[in-house]
Amino acid sequence: MKYTIETIISKPLQQVTQLYNDTSNNSKWMPGFISHEINSGSHRNAGSRSTFTFKMNGRDFTMTETIIKNNLTEIVVEFISNGTVNTQTTQFSKINEHSTSYRVHESFKLKGFMIIIGLLMPNAFKKQTRKFVHAFKSFVENQ
């Protein structure tokens, strides 16, 4: 399953990328965020691995993040969770001095029970991504 969610953030590119890459901001824009723990590597650098914990639908949910690439305007990560491998490419590009394009490309590989969820509820994945994208946009624009 692949899709892209895009929005425009009414803030300069440098401010947007700085806020995105500062994980101390995660709780301010990631719905359900509980914690982020670096397991190996340097903070947000290629090869680093982290564990994210969220509360979703009343349950704790963890996933492992591996940074594949991060040049501040393009961040490629792989998230692994129960029956799901998700490669996410986040791209930021300058529109003008006061606006930034924020684009998230998702590519899911589902296994086991998650295949059924993906077939029955594909919009649930898009809805969750859209929720995060709009939460980040709101967070940045209110800075």
DSSP file with accessible surface (Angstrom, degrees, kcal/mol):
  #  RESIDUE AA STRUCTURE BP1 BP2  ACC     N-H-->O    O-->H-N    N-H-->O    O-->H-N    TCO  KAPPA ALPHA  PHI   PSI    X-CA   Y-CA   Z-CA
    1    1 A M              0   0   71      0, 0.0   107,-3.2     0, 0.0     2,-0.4   0.000 360.0 360.0 360.0 129.7    0.0    0.0    0.0
    2    2 A K  E     +A  107   0A 168    105,-0.2     2,-0.3     2,-0.0   105,-0.2  -0.985 360.0 147.0-134.3 144.5    1.4    3.4   -1.0
    3    3 A Y  E     -A  106   0A  22    103,-1.8   103,-3.1    -2,-0.4     2,-0.4  -0.971  30.2-133.6-164.5 167.9    0.1    6.9   -0.7
    4    4 A T  E     -A  105   0A  72     -2,-0.3     2,-0.4   101,-0.2   101,-0.2  -0.994   8.8-165.3-132.2 137.8    1.1   10.5   -0.3
    5    5 A I  E     -A  104   0A  13     99,-2.4    99,-3.0    -2,-0.4     2,-0.3  -0.983  17.2-179.8-119.9 133.7   -0.2   13.2    2.1
    6    6 A E  E     +A  103   0A  99     -2,-0.4     2,-0.3    97,-0.2    97,-0.2  -0.983   9.4 161.6-138.1 146.7    0.7   16.9    1.4
    7    7 A T  E     -A  102   0A  21     95,-2.3    95,-2.9    -2,-0.3     2,-0.5  -0.942  34.5-114.1-150.8 170.0    0.1   20.2    3.0
    8    8 A I  E     -A  101   0A  68     -2,-0.3     2,-0.5    93,-0.2    93,-0.2  -0.944  22.6-154.5-111.5 131.1    1.5   23.7    3.0
    9    9 A I  E     -A  100   0A   0     91,-3.2    91,-2.8    -2,-0.5     2,-1.9  -0.919  15.1-136.9-106.5 129.4    2.9   25.1    6.3
   10   10 A S  S    S+     0   0   71     -2,-0.5    89,-0.2    89,-0.2    91,-0.0  -0.391  75.0  85.1 -85.4  60.4    2.9   28.9    6.7
   11   11 A K  S    S-     0   0   48     -2,-1.9    -2,-0.2    89,-0.1    87,-0.1  -0.976  87.7 -83.3-150.6 157.4    6.4   29.1    8.1
   12   12 A P     >  -     0   0   48      0, 0.0     4,-2.2     0, 0.0     3,-0.3  -0.284  39.1-115.7 -65.4 150.1    9.9   29.3    6.6
   13   13 A L  H  > S+     0   0   40     83,-0.3     4,-2.7    86,-0.3     5,-0.3   0.880 112.3  53.8 -51.8 -48.2   11.6   26.1    5.5
   14   14 A Q  H  > S+     0   0  153      1,-0.2     4,-2.1     2,-0.2    -1,-0.2   0.915 110.1  46.7 -60.5 -42.4   14.5   26.4    8.1
   15   15 A Q  H  > S+     0   0   57     -3,-0.3     4,-2.3     2,-0.2    -1,-0.2   0.924 112.7  50.6 -65.7 -41.8   12.1   26.8   11.0
   16   16 A V  H  X S+     0   0    0     -4,-2.2     4,-2.3     1,-0.2    -2,-0.2   0.946 112.9  44.3 -62.5 -48.5    9.9   23.9    9.8
   17   17 A T  H  X S+     0   0   11     -4,-2.7     4,-2.1     1,-0.2    -1,-0.2   0.885 112.2  53.2 -67.9 -34.8   12.9   21.5    9.4
   18   18 A Q  H  X S+     0   0  131     -4,-2.1     4,-0.7    -5,-0.3    -1,-0.2   0.939 111.9  44.7 -64.2 -45.6   14.4   22.5   12.8
   19   19 A L  H  < S+     0   0   22     -4,-2.3     3,-0.5     1,-0.2     6,-0.2   0.886 112.8  52.1 -66.1 -37.5   11.1   21.8   14.6
   20   20 A Y  H  < S+     0   0   18     -4,-2.3    -1,-0.2     1,-0.2    -2,-0.2   0.902 111.0  46.1 -65.8 -41.2   10.6   18.5   12.8
   21   21 A N  H  < S+     0   0   18     -4,-2.1     2,-1.0    -5,-0.2    -1,-0.2   0.560  90.3  90.7 -84.0  -5.1   14.1   17.2   13.7
   22   22 A D    ><  -     0   0   67     -4,-0.7     3,-2.2    -3,-0.5     4,-0.2  -0.766  59.9-167.0 -91.9  99.8   13.9   18.2   17.3
   23   23 A T  G >  S+     0   0   25     -2,-1.0     3,-1.6     1,-0.3     4,-0.3   0.656  79.1  77.3 -67.5 -11.8   12.5   15.1   19.0
   24   24 A S  G 3  S+     0   0   77      1,-0.3    -1,-0.3     2,-0.1     3,-0.3   0.694  91.6  57.6 -68.3 -13.4   11.8   17.1   22.2
   25   25 A N  G X> S+     0   0    7     -3,-2.2     3,-1.9    -6,-0.2     4,-0.6   0.516  76.3  98.7 -88.4  -8.1    8.9   18.5   20.3
   26   26 A N  H X> S+     0   0    4     -3,-1.6     4,-2.7     1,-0.3     3,-1.5   0.876  79.4  53.2 -50.8 -43.9    7.3   15.0   19.6
   27   27 A S  H 34 S+     0   0   82     -4,-0.3    -1,-0.3    -3,-0.3     5,-0.1   0.723 102.9  61.0 -67.7 -15.8    4.8   15.3   22.4
   28   28 A K  H <4 S+     0   0  124     -3,-1.9    -1,-0.3     1,-0.1    -2,-0.2   0.620 124.2  11.9 -85.2 -15.0    3.6   18.6   21.1
   29   29 A W  H << S+     0   0   14     -3,-1.5    -2,-0.2    -4,-0.6    -3,-0.1   0.506 101.4  89.9-140.7  -8.8    2.5   17.3   17.7
   30   30 A M  S >< S-     0   0   27     -4,-2.7     3,-2.1    -5,-0.2    -1,-0.1  -0.819  73.4-132.8 -96.6 104.6    2.4   13.4   17.7
   31   31 A P  T 3  S+     0   0   35      0, 0.0    -3,-0.1     0, 0.0   101,-0.0  -0.302  89.2  10.1 -57.0 129.9   -1.1   12.3   18.9
   32   32 A G  T 3  S+     0   0   35      1,-0.2    23,-2.7    -5,-0.1    -5,-0.1   0.459  88.0 161.9  82.0   2.3   -0.8    9.6   21.5
   33   33 A F  E <   +B   54   0A  44     -3,-2.1    21,-0.2    21,-0.2    -1,-0.2  -0.296  11.3 162.5 -60.6 131.8    2.9   10.0   21.9
   34   34 A I  E     -     0   0A  79     19,-3.0     2,-0.3     1,-0.4    20,-0.2   0.701  58.6 -17.2-112.3 -51.4    4.3    8.5   25.1
   35   35 A S  E     -B   53   0A  45     18,-1.8    18,-2.5    -9,-0.0    -1,-0.4  -0.993  38.9-152.7-158.0 162.2    8.1    8.2   24.6
   36   36 A H  E     -B   52   0A  39     -2,-0.3     2,-0.5    16,-0.2    16,-0.2  -0.984  19.1-176.3-138.8 121.8   11.1    8.1   22.2
   37   37 A E  E     -B   51   0A 123     14,-2.5    14,-2.7    -2,-0.4     2,-0.5  -0.984  22.3-135.6-126.8 124.2   14.2    6.2   23.2
   38   38 A I  E     -B   50   0A  71     -2,-0.5    12,-0.3    12,-0.2     3,-0.1  -0.655  21.6-179.8 -77.3 124.5   17.4    6.1   21.1
   39   39 A N  E     -     0   0A  78     10,-3.1     2,-0.3    -2,-0.5    11,-0.2   0.781  63.4  -9.3 -94.2 -35.8   18.6    2.6   20.9
   40   40 A S  E    S+B   49   0A  58      9,-1.8     9,-2.4     2,-0.1    -1,-0.4  -0.986 101.2  26.1-160.1 157.2   21.8    3.1   18.8
   41   41 A G  S    S-     0   0   58     -2,-0.3     2,-0.3     7,-0.2     6,-0.1  -0.191  90.0 -45.9  82.7-176.5   23.5    5.6   16.7
   42   42 A S  S >  S-     0   0   73      4,-0.2     3,-2.3     1,-0.1     6,-0.2  -0.692  75.3 -75.4 -95.6 148.8   23.4    9.4   16.8
   43   43 A H  T 3  S-     0   0   81     -2,-0.3    -1,-0.1     1,-0.3     3,-0.1  -0.096 108.4 -18.4 -46.8 117.7   20.3   11.4   17.2
   44   44 A R  T 3  S+     0   0   20      1,-0.2    -1,-0.3    -3,-0.1     2,-0.2   0.575 103.3 132.1  59.4  16.2   18.3   11.6   13.8
   45   45 A N  S X  S-     0   0   89     -3,-2.3     3,-2.4     1,-0.1    22,-0.3  -0.667  70.7 -80.7 -95.3 154.7   21.4   10.5   11.8
   46   46 A A  T 3  S+     0   0   68      1,-0.3    -4,-0.2    -2,-0.2    22,-0.2  -0.207 118.1  22.8 -52.6 132.4   21.4    7.8    9.1
   47   47 A G  T 3  S+     0   0   48     20,-3.7    -1,-0.3     1,-0.3    21,-0.1   0.186  89.3 131.6  94.5 -15.2   21.7    4.4   10.8
   48   48 A S    <   -     0   0    1     -3,-2.4    19,-2.3    -6,-0.2     2,-0.4  -0.388  42.1-153.1 -72.4 148.8   20.3    5.4   14.2
   49   49 A R  E     +BC  40  66A 127     -9,-2.4   -10,-3.1    17,-0.2    -9,-1.8  -0.978  16.5 172.5-125.6 139.4   17.6    3.3   15.7
   50   50 A S  E     -BC  38  65A   3     15,-2.4    15,-3.1    -2,-0.4     2,-0.5  -0.936  26.2-131.4-139.2 161.1   14.9    4.4   18.2
   51   51 A T  E     -BC  37  64A  35    -14,-2.7   -14,-2.5    -2,-0.3     2,-0.4  -0.974  19.4-163.3-116.4 127.1   11.8    3.0   19.8
   52   52 A F  E     -BC  36  63A   4     11,-2.8    11,-2.1    -2,-0.5     2,-0.4  -0.895   1.3-162.2-104.2 140.9    8.6    5.1   19.8
   53   53 A T  E     +BC  35  62A  22    -18,-2.5   -19,-3.0    -2,-0.4   -18,-1.8  -0.991  13.4 174.7-124.6 131.2    5.8    4.3   22.2
   54   54 A F  E     -BC  33  61A   2      7,-3.1     7,-3.0    -2,-0.4     2,-0.6  -0.911  31.1-129.6-127.5 159.1    2.2    5.6   21.6
   55   55 A K  E     + C   0  60A 103    -23,-2.7     2,-0.4    -2,-0.3     5,-0.2  -0.960  37.2 170.3-108.2 115.4   -1.1    5.2   23.2
   56   56 A M  E >   - C   0  59A  48      3,-3.1     3,-1.9    -2,-0.6    -2,-0.1  -0.996  64.4 -10.8-132.3 128.8   -3.7    4.3   20.5
   57   57 A N  T 3  S-     0   0  160     -2,-0.4    -1,-0.1     1,-0.3     3,-0.1   0.870 130.0 -53.3  52.8  39.8   -7.2    3.2   21.0
   58   58 A G  T 3  S+     0   0   64      1,-0.2     2,-0.3    -3,-0.0    -1,-0.3   0.493 120.3  98.4  80.1   2.7   -6.5    2.7   24.7
   59   59 A R  E <  S-C   56   0A 182     -3,-1.9    -3,-3.1     2,-0.0     2,-0.2  -0.939  76.1-112.4-125.2 149.0   -3.5    0.5   24.2
   60   60 A D  E     -C   55   0A 101     -2,-0.3     2,-0.4    -5,-0.2    -5,-0.2  -0.547  34.6-169.7 -74.1 141.3    0.3    1.1   24.2
   61   61 A F  E     -C   54   0A  61     -7,-3.0    -7,-3.1    -2,-0.2     2,-0.3  -1.000   1.9-167.0-137.2 126.3    1.8    0.6   20.8
   62   62 A T  E     +C   53   0A  75     -2,-0.4    20,-0.4    -9,-0.2     2,-0.3  -0.887   7.1 177.2-117.5 151.3    5.6    0.5   20.1
   63   63 A M  E     -C   52   0A  34    -11,-2.1   -11,-2.8    -2,-0.3     2,-0.5  -0.990  25.6-126.8-147.8 150.6    7.5    0.7   16.8
   64   64 A T  E     -CD  51  80A  53     16,-2.6    16,-2.3    -2,-0.3     2,-0.5  -0.846  22.1-157.5 -98.6 132.2   11.2    0.7   15.9
   65   65 A E  E     -CD  50  79A   6    -15,-3.1   -15,-2.4    -2,-0.5     2,-0.5  -0.930   7.8-171.9-110.6 131.3   12.4    3.5   13.8
   66   66 A T  E     -CD  49  78A  17     12,-2.4    12,-2.4    -2,-0.5     2,-0.6  -0.993  20.8-137.1-119.5 123.9   15.6    3.3   11.7
   67   67 A I  E     + D   0  77A   1    -19,-2.3   -20,-3.7    -2,-0.5    10,-0.2  -0.706  25.3 174.4 -79.7 120.6   16.8    6.5   10.0
   68   68 A I  E     -     0   0A  89      8,-2.9     2,-0.3    -2,-0.6     9,-0.2   0.824  69.3  -2.4 -91.7 -40.5   17.8    5.7    6.4
   69   69 A K  E     + D   0  76A  84      7,-1.9     7,-2.6   -23,-0.1    -1,-0.4  -0.988  57.0 174.9-152.5 140.9   18.5    9.2    5.3
   70   70 A N  E     + D   0  75A  36     -2,-0.3     5,-0.2     5,-0.2   -24,-0.2  -0.761  17.6 152.8-151.7 103.4   18.3   12.7    6.8
   71   71 A N        -     0   0   82      3,-2.0     2,-1.4    -2,-0.3     4,-0.1  -0.020  67.8-108.6-113.4  25.7   19.5   15.8    5.1
   72   72 A L  S    S+     0   0   94      2,-0.2     3,-0.2     1,-0.2   -52,-0.1  -0.188 115.7  53.1  76.6 -40.6   16.9   18.0    6.9
   73   73 A T  S    S+     0   0   55     -2,-1.4    19,-2.9     1,-0.3     2,-0.4   0.616 116.5  36.2 -97.9 -12.4   14.7   18.5    3.9
   74   74 A E  E     + E   0  91A  45     17,-0.2    -3,-2.0     2,-0.0     2,-0.5  -0.944  68.2 179.9-139.8 118.7   14.3   14.8    3.1
   75   75 A I  E     -DE  70  90A   1     15,-2.8    15,-3.1    -2,-0.4     2,-0.5  -0.979   5.4-169.8-122.0 122.1   14.1   12.3    5.8
   76   76 A V  E     +DE  69  89A  22     -7,-2.6    -8,-2.9    -2,-0.5    -7,-1.9  -0.965  15.3 168.8-114.3 123.6   13.6    8.6    5.0
   77   77 A V  E     -DE  67  88A   3     11,-2.5    11,-2.8    -2,-0.5     2,-0.5  -0.938  27.9-141.5-132.2 155.3   12.8    6.2    7.8
   78   78 A E  E     -DE  66  87A  57    -12,-2.4   -12,-2.4    -2,-0.3     2,-0.5  -0.984  16.0-163.7-116.5 126.4   11.7    2.6    8.2
   79   79 A F  E     -DE  65  86A  23      7,-3.2     7,-3.0    -2,-0.5     2,-0.5  -0.943   3.4-167.1-108.2 131.7    9.2    1.9   11.0
   80   80 A I  E     +DE  64  85A  73    -16,-2.3   -16,-2.6    -2,-0.5     2,-0.3  -0.981  21.5 144.6-121.3 130.4    8.7   -1.7   12.1
   81   81 A S  E >   - E   0  84A  20      3,-2.5     3,-2.5    -2,-0.5     2,-0.3  -0.858  60.4 -34.2-148.1-177.8    5.8   -2.8   14.2
   82   82 A N  T 3  S-     0   0  128    -20,-0.4    29,-0.1     1,-0.3     3,-0.1  -0.198 127.3 -23.0 -49.2 101.8    3.5   -5.8   14.7
   83   83 A G  T 3  S+     0   0   27     -2,-0.3    28,-2.8     1,-0.1     2,-0.4   0.601 119.8 102.8  72.5  12.9    3.1   -7.1   11.1
   84   84 A T  E <   -EF  81 110A  17     -3,-2.5    -3,-2.5    26,-0.2     2,-0.5  -0.990  43.2-177.6-135.5 132.0    4.0   -3.8    9.5
   85   85 A V  E     -EF  80 109A  22     24,-2.4    24,-2.8    -2,-0.4     2,-0.5  -0.996  19.2-175.3-121.1 120.8    7.1   -2.5    7.8
   86   86 A N  E     -EF  79 108A  14     -7,-3.0    -7,-3.2    -2,-0.5     2,-0.6  -0.974  15.9-161.6-123.5 121.2    6.6    1.1    6.7
   87   87 A T  E     -EF  78 107A  44     20,-2.7    20,-1.6    -2,-0.5     2,-0.5  -0.914  17.6-170.0 -99.3 121.6    9.1    3.2    4.7
   88   88 A Q  E     -EF  77 106A  28    -11,-2.8   -11,-2.5    -2,-0.6     2,-0.6  -0.959  11.4-167.0-117.9 126.7    8.2    6.8    5.1
   89   89 A T  E     -EF  76 105A  29     16,-2.5    16,-3.0    -2,-0.5     2,-0.5  -0.967   7.2-167.6-113.1 118.1    9.8    9.6    3.1
   90   90 A T  E     -EF  75 104A   1    -15,-3.1   -15,-2.8    -2,-0.6     2,-0.4  -0.930   7.1-172.1-107.1 127.3    9.2   13.1    4.5
   91   91 A Q  E     -EF  74 103A  47     12,-3.1    12,-2.8    -2,-0.5     2,-0.4  -0.977   9.9-171.2-125.7 134.8   10.0   16.0    2.2
   92   92 A F  E     + F   0 102A   7    -19,-2.9     2,-0.4    -2,-0.4    10,-0.2  -0.977  11.2 176.8-119.0 134.9   10.1   19.7    2.9
   93   93 A S  E     - F   0 101A  47      8,-1.8     8,-3.3    -2,-0.4     2,-0.3  -1.000  32.1-110.7-141.6 144.6   10.6   22.3    0.2
   94   94 A K  E     + F   0 100A 114     -2,-0.4     6,-0.2     6,-0.2     3,-0.1  -0.524  28.5 174.7 -72.2 128.5   10.6   26.0    0.1
   95   95 A I  E    S-     0   0A  84      4,-2.5     2,-0.2     1,-0.5     5,-0.2   0.810  71.4 -37.2 -94.5 -49.0    7.6   27.6   -1.6
   96   96 A N  E >  S- F   0  99A  76      3,-1.5     3,-0.9     0, 0.0    -1,-0.5  -0.854  81.7 -66.4-156.2-169.1    8.6   31.2   -0.7
   97   97 A E  T 3  S+     0   0  119     -2,-0.2     3,-0.0     1,-0.2    -3,-0.0   0.712 133.0  31.1 -62.9 -19.1   10.1   33.0    2.3
   98   98 A H  T 3  S+     0   0  136    -86,-0.1     2,-0.4   -87,-0.1    -1,-0.2   0.343 111.7  64.6-123.8   5.4    7.1   32.3    4.5
   99   99 A S  E <   - F   0  96A  23     -3,-0.9    -4,-2.5   -89,-0.2    -3,-1.5  -0.993  51.8-169.1-139.9 143.9    5.7   29.0    3.2
  100  100 A T  E     -AF   9  94A   0    -91,-2.8   -91,-3.2    -2,-0.4     2,-0.4  -0.989  20.8-132.0-132.3 135.1    6.9   25.4    3.1
  101  101 A S  E     -AF   8  93A   5     -8,-3.3    -8,-1.8    -2,-0.4     2,-0.5  -0.722  21.2-163.6 -82.9 132.8    5.6   22.3    1.3
  102  102 A Y  E     +AF   7  92A   5    -95,-2.9   -95,-2.3    -2,-0.4     2,-0.4  -0.978  12.7 176.0-123.1 114.4    5.3   19.3    3.6
  103  103 A R  E     -AF   6  91A  61    -12,-2.8   -12,-3.1    -2,-0.5     2,-0.5  -0.979  13.2-167.4-126.8 131.0    4.9   16.0    1.8
  104  104 A V  E     -AF   5  90A   3    -99,-3.0   -99,-2.4    -2,-0.4     2,-0.5  -0.980   3.4-165.7-122.0 118.4    4.8   12.5    3.4
  105  105 A H  E     -AF   4  89A  56    -16,-3.0   -16,-2.5    -2,-0.5     2,-0.4  -0.918  10.7-164.7-101.6 126.2    5.1    9.4    1.1
  106  106 A E  E     -AF   3  88A   8   -103,-3.1  -103,-1.8    -2,-0.5     2,-0.4  -0.916  13.1-178.5-114.2 139.5    4.1    6.1    2.8
  107  107 A S  E     -AF   2  87A  31    -20,-1.6   -20,-2.7    -2,-0.4     2,-0.4  -0.933  13.3-167.4-137.7 109.2    4.9    2.6    1.6
  108  108 A F  E     - F   0  86A  22   -107,-3.2     2,-0.5    -2,-0.4   -22,-0.2  -0.826  14.9-167.9-103.1 138.4    3.5   -0.2    3.8
  109  109 A K  E     - F   0  85A 140    -24,-2.8   -24,-2.4    -2,-0.4     2,-0.3  -0.996  21.2-160.9-117.2 119.6    4.4   -3.9    3.6
  110  110 A L  E     - F   0  84A  37     -2,-0.5     2,-0.3   -26,-0.2   -26,-0.2  -0.807   8.7-170.2-108.1 146.5    1.9   -5.8    5.7
  111  111 A K    >   -     0   0  131    -28,-2.8     3,-1.6    -2,-0.3     4,-0.3  -0.929  50.1 -21.0-129.8 155.2    2.2   -9.3    7.2
  112  112 A G  T >> S+     0   0   57     -2,-0.3     3,-1.6     1,-0.3     4,-0.7  -0.166 129.4   1.0  55.4-133.4   -0.2  -11.7    8.9
  113  113 A F  H 3> S+     0   0  142      1,-0.3     4,-1.8     2,-0.2     3,-0.5   0.794 125.3  68.5 -59.6 -30.0   -3.3  -10.2   10.4
  114  114 A M  H <> S+     0   0   44     -3,-1.6     4,-2.7     1,-0.2    -1,-0.3   0.788  89.6  63.6 -65.1 -24.7   -2.3   -6.7    9.2
  115  115 A I  H <> S+     0   0   81     -3,-1.6     4,-2.2    -4,-0.3    -1,-0.2   0.938 104.1  47.4 -61.6 -43.5   -2.9   -7.8    5.6
  116  116 A I  H  X S+     0   0   86     -4,-0.7     4,-2.9    -3,-0.5     5,-0.3   0.932 111.7  49.8 -63.6 -44.5   -6.6   -8.2    6.5
  117  117 A I  H  X S+     0   0   40     -4,-1.8     4,-3.0     1,-0.2    -1,-0.2   0.924 110.6  50.9 -59.7 -44.1   -6.6   -4.8    8.3
  118  118 A G  H  < S+     0   0    9     -4,-2.7    -1,-0.2     1,-0.2    -2,-0.2   0.875 113.5  44.5 -62.1 -37.4   -5.0   -3.3    5.2
  119  119 A L  H  < S+     0   0  134     -4,-2.2    -2,-0.2    -5,-0.2    -1,-0.2   0.892 121.2  37.9 -74.0 -40.6   -7.6   -4.8    2.9
  120  120 A L  H  < S+     0   0  131     -4,-2.9    -2,-0.2     1,-0.2    -3,-0.2   0.801 132.1  22.8 -81.4 -30.7  -10.6   -4.0    5.0
  121  121 A M    >X  +     0   0  101     -4,-3.0     3,-1.5    -5,-0.3     4,-0.7  -0.342  63.9 148.5-135.6  55.5   -9.5   -0.6    6.3
  122  122 A P  H >> S+     0   0   51      0, 0.0     4,-1.2     0, 0.0     3,-0.7   0.853  75.6  60.9 -62.5 -29.4   -7.0    1.0    3.9
  123  123 A N  H 3> S+     0   0  109      1,-0.2     4,-2.8     2,-0.2     5,-0.2   0.727  89.7  70.6 -70.3 -19.0   -8.3    4.5    4.8
  124  124 A A  H <> S+     0   0   41     -3,-1.5     4,-2.0     2,-0.2    -1,-0.2   0.891  98.7  48.9 -62.9 -38.3   -7.4    4.0    8.4
  125  125 A F  H <X S+     0   0   25     -3,-0.7     4,-2.2    -4,-0.7    -1,-0.2   0.941 113.9  45.0 -65.6 -48.0   -3.7    4.2    7.5
  126  126 A K  H  X S+     0   0   67     -4,-1.2     4,-2.9     1,-0.2     5,-0.2   0.897 111.1  54.1 -62.7 -40.5   -4.2    7.4    5.5
  127  127 A K  H  X S+     0   0  150     -4,-2.8     4,-2.2     2,-0.2    -1,-0.2   0.910 108.9  48.5 -60.7 -42.9   -6.3    8.9    8.2
  128  128 A Q  H  X S+     0   0   62     -4,-2.0     4,-2.0     2,-0.2    -2,-0.2   0.927 113.2  46.8 -65.2 -44.0   -3.6    8.3   10.8
  129  129 A T  H  X S+     0   0   11     -4,-2.2     4,-2.8     1,-0.2    -2,-0.2   0.942 111.8  50.9 -62.8 -46.0   -0.9    9.8    8.5
  130  130 A R  H  X S+     0   0  107     -4,-2.9     4,-2.8     1,-0.2     5,-0.3   0.901 107.4  54.7 -58.1 -40.2   -3.2   12.8    7.8
  131  131 A K  H  X S+     0   0  114     -4,-2.2     4,-2.0    -5,-0.2    -1,-0.2   0.926 111.3  43.9 -60.5 -44.7   -3.8   13.3   11.5
  132  132 A F  H  X S+     0   0   35     -4,-2.0     4,-2.5     2,-0.2    -2,-0.2   0.911 113.2  51.4 -67.6 -43.1    0.0   13.5   12.2
  133  133 A V  H  X S+     0   0    1     -4,-2.8     4,-2.4     1,-0.2    -2,-0.2   0.944 113.8  43.4 -60.6 -47.4    0.6   15.8    9.2
  134  134 A H  H  X S+     0   0   87     -4,-2.8     4,-2.5     1,-0.2    -1,-0.2   0.863 111.9  53.9 -70.1 -32.5   -2.1   18.2   10.3
  135  135 A A  H  X S+     0   0   28     -4,-2.0     4,-2.5    -5,-0.3    -1,-0.2   0.910 110.6  46.9 -66.3 -40.6   -1.0   18.1   13.9
  136  136 A F  H  X S+     0   0    0     -4,-2.5     4,-2.8     2,-0.2     5,-0.3   0.941 111.4  51.1 -66.0 -44.9    2.6   19.0   12.9
  137  137 A K  H  X S+     0   0   48     -4,-2.4     4,-2.7     1,-0.2     5,-0.2   0.943 112.3  46.4 -55.4 -48.3    1.3   21.8   10.6
  138  138 A S  H  X S+     0   0   60     -4,-2.5     4,-1.3     1,-0.2    -1,-0.2   0.917 111.9  51.3 -62.3 -44.9   -0.7   23.2   13.5
  139  139 A F  H  < S+     0   0   16     -4,-2.5     3,-0.5     1,-0.2    -2,-0.2   0.947 113.9  43.5 -56.6 -51.4    2.1   22.9   16.0
  140  140 A V  H >< S+     0   0    0     -4,-2.8     3,-1.9     1,-0.2    -2,-0.2   0.929 111.5  52.6 -64.2 -45.2    4.6   24.7   13.6
  141  141 A E  H 3< S+     0   0   59     -4,-2.7    -1,-0.2     1,-0.3    -2,-0.2   0.722 106.8  54.6 -68.0 -18.0    2.2   27.5   12.6
  142  142 A N  T 3<        0   0  123     -4,-1.3    -1,-0.3    -3,-0.5    -2,-0.2   0.299 360.0 360.0 -97.2  10.6    1.4   28.2   16.3
  143  143 A Q    <         0   0  106     -3,-1.9    -3,-0.0    -4,-0.1    -4,-0.0  -0.568 360.0 360.0 -85.4 360.0    5.1   28.8   17.2
